[in-house]
């Protein structure tokens, strides 16, 4: 039960980091595209390293402990399952991206709620990853994931808040909405930590599912948006820097 509470608290703090990252919107109406894209590239790099070192590698290790020699197959299946689930959700739920426009079926919802749905789809697997990380019983690994997800949530919070100001929302409304989009992460965190704590044999599958979902988000949403305005080289270096930071942090905390 203690692990479940810790996982819930950690995923909540990681989600709140979205609002913290949006705070510069109090002082700036916009940020140069090259800076924002570099920051979002860094967020993608953090997610990529977290997926690799905090989800995939432990997933294979735990899988081999439970089903000797078959850990890699469990992780392959779980990753593909996570990606397919995100793909289906992406197609079934109407949502709107600030740069890529509308996706999913047509909807009469206001554009702001379509934006919120898009960020919610994006953030859920991150919370799930934190929860599963703590559910593995390795508090250091869970902490590393939570810190990494919190760091990558900060530029995303700013990326949400600034366009909202451009749509006519007040600065505090924009920050509030950005914060709310991060609060889906505790839901994913609670689901992840509870599932793998109560049903330990699903741990490798849970780690792999979260990894596949996160990889889908990185490739389908974050990286394309960072390259959409012609600042791809800076965004690429952002990915590299974010990956290196998270890789180092994961090893130091682990």
N, C-alpha and C positions, 0 to 999 in steps of 0.2 A: 504493500500500500504506500509506503514511503517513496518508492521509486515512481509510482503513478503521480503522486503529488509533486515531486520534483520535476518530472517531465512536463506536467501541466504548467507549472510556474515558469519553467525555462522556455517553453513554446510561447507562453503569453508575453514574456519579456522580449523574445525575438520578434513577435508581432508588433509590439509597441514601438520597436525601433523604427518601424515604417513612419510613425508619426514624428519621432525625433528627427528623422532625416528630412521631413517636410518643413521643419522650423525655419530654414533659411527663406522660405516663401514669405515670411513676415517682413523681410527686408528687401527682397528682389522680386521683380515681376517676371524676370526671365533669366536664364543662365545660358551662356553661349553653347551652341550645339556641340562643339568639339569637347567642351568640359563635361557636359551631361552624358554624351556618348561614351567618353572615356570612363566615367564613373559607372555607367551601366555595364560597360565591358568588364570592369573590375568585378562587378556583382556576378556576371556570368562566369568569370574565372573562379571566384570563390565557390559558386555552386558546382562547377565542374570538378574542382578538387575535392569538395565535400562528398560528391557522388562517388568519386573514385576511391578515396582513402578511408572515408568514414562509413560508406554503405556497401560498395561492391566487394572490397577486400574482406571486411568482417563477415559479410554475407556468405562468401565462399568458405571462410574458416569455420563459421558456425554450422554451415551445411555439411561440411566434411565431418564435424564432430557428431552430428545427429545421423547422417547417412554417409558413412565413410566412402570417399571416392566420388561422391555424386554432388558435392557442393556446387561445382561450377554449373551443372545442368539445372539445378534448382534456381540459381541466380539468373541464368539465361532466360528461363521461363518466366521468372518474376519480373525481370526488366521489360520483356516484351509485353507482359500482361499490363504493367504499369503504363507503358506508352500507349497501348491500344485503349485502355480505359480513359486516359486523358484525351486521346483523339476523339473518342465517341462523345465525351462530355463537351468537347470543343465544338462538335458538330450539332449536338442536340440543344445546347443552351444558347440563346441569342446573346451576343455580347459585342462590345465595340472596343477597338484599340485606338489610341490617340493618333498613331501614324498609319497603321495598316487598315483602318476602317472597320466596317461591320463584318462579323462572321456568324455563322449559324443561321437558323431560320429567321424570317422577318418577325418584327415585334413592334407593338405599339408603345412599349416602355419609353420613358424619357431617356435621352442619350446618356445622362449622368448615371442612371441605374445600369445601363448596358456597360459603361466603363467599370462600375463597381463589380458587376458579374465577372468581367474579364480578369480583374485583379484577384478576385476570389478564387477563380479556377487556377490561377497562377500560384497563389499562396498556399492553397490546401496541401499540396504534396510537400511543401517545405515544412509545415507544421508536422505532417505525418513523419517526415524524416527525423525530426528532433525527437518526437515521441518514441519511435522505434529505436533510435540511438540509446535513449535512456532505458528502454525496455530490455535491451541486451544485457543490462546489469553492469555495464562499463560506464561509470559516472564521468570519467575523463573524456571518453569518446562522445558521450551525450553533450557534455559541456562544450567541447570543441565544435560540434555541430551547431549548437544553439548560438554560440558566439559568431560563428561563420555566417549563419543564416541572418542573424541580427545585423551584421556588417553589410551584407548584400541587400538587406531590406532598406537601408538608409537612402541610398541614391534612388531606389525605386519610389520611396515616399515622396521625394522631391520631384521625380518625374511624373507622379500623379498630381501633386498639388499645383504645380505651375500651369499646366493646361487648364485646370479648373478655374484658376484666377482669370485666365484668358477668356473663359466662357462666361464670366460675369459673377462668379462666386466670390464672396469676401475671403480675405486671407485666412481667417480663423475657420470659416466653413471648409475651405480647401484642405487645411491641415486636419480638421476633424474627419473629413471623409477619407483622407489618406490613412489616418490612424485606424478607422473602422475597417478598411480593406485588409489591414494586417491582423485583425482580431479573429479571422477565420483560422489562423494558425493554431491557437489553443484547441480548437475543435479537432483538427487533424492530429495535434499532439496527443490529446487525451485518447483518441481512437487508437493511435499507434501504440502508445505505451501500455494501454490496457490490454489490447489484443495479444501482444507478444509476451506480456507478463503472465497473463492467465493461461495462454496456450503457447508454451515455449517452443514446441516444434514448428510453429509458423514463423519464428524469428528470421531465418534466412530468407524466406519468401517475402516477409515484410520489408526487410532491408532492400531486397532486390526490387520490389514493387516501387518503393519510394525512389530508388535510384533511376529506374526507368521513367517514372513520371517527371522527375527533375530534369533528366536529359532531354525529354520531349519539350519541356518548357524552355530550356536553354536554346535548343536548336530551332524551335518553331516560333518563338516569340522574342526573346531578349536579343540574341545576336542579329536577326534580321532588322529589328528596330534600330540597333546601334549603327547599322550600315545603310540605313534608309536615306540619309542626307549627305552622303558622300564623304564622311569622316571615318572611313573604315580602318585606316592605318592606326589612328589613335585608339580606336575602340579595340583593335587587335592587341596593342600593347597593354591596354587596360585589362584584357582577358589574361594575358601573361602574368601581369603583376598580381592580379587577384588570385590566380592559381597558385603562384609561388607563396604568397602570404598565407593562404589557407593550408597549403601543403606543410609549410614550416610550423604553423600553429597546431595543426593536427598532430604532428610528430612531437612537438614540445609539450603539449598538454597530454598526449597519449602516453 
